[in-house]
Amino acid sequence: MRYAVVALCILALILFLKWQFPYAANSESDQMHMVYLVMLLALVGRGIMHSKRHELSQNIKYACIWLGIILLIVTAYSFRDVLTNNRVIAELVPQRATIANDGSMTFRRREDGHFYIEAKVNNMPILFMVDTGASDIVLSPDDAKQAGISVDTLNFSRMYQTANGVVKGASVRLASLRVGNIHIADIPASVNGAPMEHSLLGMRFLSELTSYKVEGGTLTLVP
């Protein structure tokens, strides 16, 4: 029973986080972090459940503790809009912005040297990599489906010159693109014909801003 409780709590936590952040474990680095945290959580849970192994009441108590931990995470997510303005959260989750009093947003550079931004496309969360070398907003096929775009019906007739050669893409229009306090309606974009590790926020998006700058390890967007 003890191990079943620990396993169920960990599984519930993983499923909840994956449901809320579907792109969170796309990269190899993120996947390794997730494996490490799950192993750490399992070891901590195993230690707790061993502490009073012959008392049923203690097992129930520890099960309640684990439930409380999960509820705490759910509560924290409920206040995510407040927390995302916090600098500590922005350091831990670089794709989330630190929003200044003037409305400008600052993003931290990730370990791979790129800037990533969590945006909502047609009200669905999508993780983008900022690419000033890309002229367009480019969605991967998987992210396009996540945003409600019927990829199978698109006409992949546009040709794009990239660092990896010429690729095909399809023109689309996004009903809504939201990054923090920036909201752009009916903006042109494209869907890549081949799988991509990350969708791209190119100059089509950056040109909609008043200004943007990269300074040190931060990217600042001014609406």
N, C-alpha and C positions, 0 to 999 in steps of 0.2 A: 504493500500500500504506500509506503513512504516514497519509493522510487517512482511509482505511478503518479503521485501528486506532483513531485518535482518535474517529471517529464511533461505532464499536462500543462503545468504553469509555464514552462519554457516554450512549449509549442504554441500556447495561446498568445504569449508575448511576441513570438516571431511572426505569427500570422497577422496579428494586429499591426505591427510595424510594417510588414510587407504590404498590407492593404492600404495603409495611409501613405506610404512612400514607395510606390511600385518601382521606382528607378534607383532606389538607394543602394542596391548591391549589384549594379551593372558592371563596375570596374573590378579588376582583380584585387586591387588594394582594399576596396570596400568589402569584398567577399572575405578576405583574410581577416579584416577587423571583426566581421560578424562571427566567423568561426571562433576567433579568440574570445569574444565576449560570451558566446554561448557556452564554451568550455569553462570559462571562469564562473559563469552563473551556475552551471551544473555542479562544479566543485563546491561552491558556497552552499548551494542547496543540499548537497549530499552531507556536508558537515553539519548543517543545522538538523537534518532529519536523523542523524546518528546520535545526537546529543542525549536524547531520552528515549532510547529505542524500545523500551518495554512498557511505556505508558501511552495508552490510546489518547488520553486527554492532551498530552504534549503533541502528538501527531496532529490533532485537530488544531491546536494552537498554532503550530508552524504552518499548516495549510492556510490559516487565516492571515498569517503574516505575508505569505506569498501573494495571496489575493489582494492584500492591501498595497503591496508593491505595484502590482499591475494596475490597480485603481489609481494609484498616484501618478503613474505614467499617463493613463487616460485623462486624468484631470489636467496634467501639464499640457497635454495636446489641446485640450479645450481652450486653454489660454495662450495658444500659440501665437496669435496676432500681437499680444503684448510681449511675449518672450522674444519674438524675432527682432524686436527693436533693441534688445539688450546686447551689449558688446560681447559679453561672455558667450552667449548663445551663438553669435555671429562668428566668434573664433572657433567654436566647436563644429559648426555647420557652415562652411564657407559660402555655400550657394544661397544662404539666407542673408538679407541685407541688414546693415546698420543704417537706420533712417535718421537723418539729422533734422533739426528744427526747421530748416529751410526747405525740407522735402527731398534733398539730395540723398542718394543711396550709395553706400560703400560696401564693396565685396572684397573678401580676402583671396589672395592667390593660393591655389592648392599645391600640393607637393609636386605634382607633375609639371608645374610652371604655367598652367592655364587658369583662366577664370571661368567659373561655372555659375549659372544663374537659374534659380528655380522660378519658372514662369507658369502661368495658367493659359493654356490654349483652349478656347471654347469651354472654359471653366474646368479643364482637366489639367492636373499637375504634370509638367514636362521639365526635365532637366536639360538645359542647353549649355553648350560650350561657347564662349564668346570668341568670334573669329573675325578680326578686322580685315582679313584677306578675302573674306566671302562677301559677295555683293548682295546676297539674298538671305532670307530666313529659310533655312533648309531643315525639313523634318525627316527623320528616318522613317522607313515604312512602319515600324512598330509604334513609334510615337504618333504618327499620323492616324493610325487605327485607334490609339488611345484617345486622341482628340475627336474621334467620331467621323473621320474622313474615310470614305469608301475607296480604299487604295486600288482595288481590283477594277474599278471603272475609270481610272485615270488614264490620260494619254501621255505616255512618257516620250515626248517628242523633242523636249528641250535638251540641248547639249551644253555641258558645263566643263570648263577646263579646270582641273584641280591638280594638287601636287601629286596625286596618284594617277594622273592621266585624264582622259575624257570620260565623263559619266553622263547618264541620261537622267532627266528629271521631268516632273510634271508640274505645271502651274496650278496653283490653288489660291483661294482667298480665305483668310482666317476671319471668322466672324468676330473673334475677340482675342486679344493678346494682352495679358496683364502681368506686369512685373512690379511688385510692391504697389506704390501709389501711381504708377504709370499704366494707363489703360488706352489701348489703341484698337479701334473698331475697323473691321473690313480692310485688313492689310494684306497685300499680296505676299505670297510665299511660294515655296516649291517643296515637292516631296521627292526624295532621292529614289532612284530606281533600284539601288542595291542597299543591303543592310549597312548601318553605320553604328559605331560605338556610341556616339552622342549626336543629337541634333545641334544645329549651329545657329547662333544669333549673329548675323552679319550686318553689313552697313545699312541694309534696308531698315533695320530696327534702330541702329545707332543714329541714323540721320533724322529720326523723329524726335530726338532729344534736343534740348537747348545746348547741351555740351556734354562731353565725357572726357575723362583723363585717366591715365595710368601713372601712378606715382609710387615708387617703391614696390611694395607687395600688395597694393590696393588699386581697385578700379572704382572710380566715382562716376555715377550717372546723375545728371541734373535734368529733371523733367522739363 
